[in-house]
Amino acid sequence: MVPLIDALIQAADCLGQEAFLVACQVRIRHVGRVDFVLAGRVILEVDGKENHDGPSERHKDLRRDAIAISLGFTPLRFDYSLVMYEWPIVERAILAALSRPQGLR
């Protein structure tokens, strides 16, 4: 995950920010543990096949995302292949989420 964190730091530079806080493996009340929280408001989940494949796992992910949104977070969910092989798509989504005005929490 170190290359991912390096890429997130570069994404902050693209936004013209000196830095934004990147927290890893964060527990959010009513949501559970998430992979990353960016700037205190954007949840970044990188889904592996072993824990996110199948209808019941997909339902849990959608439920968590809905709860996160109700708490004022913006959840972004990508699979491993997107992060590793199509990073520009992921980066644009992250930059767009971070550049939106903060919602109320």
N, C-alpha and C positions, 0 to 999 in steps of 0.2 A: 504493500500500500504506500510505500515511500514515494514511488513515482507519481502516484495520484496526488499526494499532498504537495509535492513540488509543482505539479500542474495547477493545483488550486492556488498556490502562491503566485504563479504567473498570471492566473486569471484575475487576481486582485490587482496586479499591475496594469492589466488591460483596462480595468475600471478607473484607473487613476487614483486608486487608494494605496496608501502606504502598505497597509495590511488589513486583513480582517481576521477575526478569530475563527480558527478551525478547531473544533473539539471532536475527538474520536470516541466512539463507543459510549454515547451519552444516553442516560436513562431519563426519559420524559414521562412524568406522571400520566397515567391513563393510556399512554401510547406504548411504552416499553423501551427497550434499548434500540437505538438507531445507530447506523454506521458513523455518520458525521452530522454536525450542526455547523453551518456556515453563518458567520455574522450574527449569531444568536437567533436566526429566524428561518433559515433555509435548511431543510433536512435533506441530506443526500444519502440514498440507500443504493448499494451495489449488490444486486441479487445474484446469488449463486443458484445453480440448478437444484442442488441437494436440499435446500431449505425453502425454495419458492416455486417448485414445479408441482402442478396439480391444482384441481379446483378448490380444495379446502385451504391450501396455502395461499392461493391467489385471493380468496375471500378474506383471509386474515390480513393480508397486505392492504387490500382496499379499505377494510375497516380501520386499520391503523392510520392510513392516509386521511380518511374522513375525520377521525378524531383529531389528528394533528392540525388539519385545516381549521377545525372548530376552535382550536386553541391559539390560532394566529400564525401558525407555521406554514411554510410553503414546502410541501414534500416533492422531491424529485426522485424518481426510481429508474435505475438503469440496470441492464444485465452486464455481466462480465465482458462479453464480446463488444458491446458498445463502448465501454470504458477503455478497453485495451486496443481495439482496432478501428474505432470511429470516434476518437476523442474530440475532434472539432465539433461534432454534433452535441456531445455532452457539454463541452465548454460553452457553446453558444447558449444552451439552455440554462446553465448555471449563471452566466453573465446576465441573461435576461431576468432571471429570478432575483438576482441581487440588485439589479438596477431599478426595480419597481419600488415605489414608495412603501415604506413599512406599514403594515396593517396594525390595528389595535390589538393588544393582547391583555 
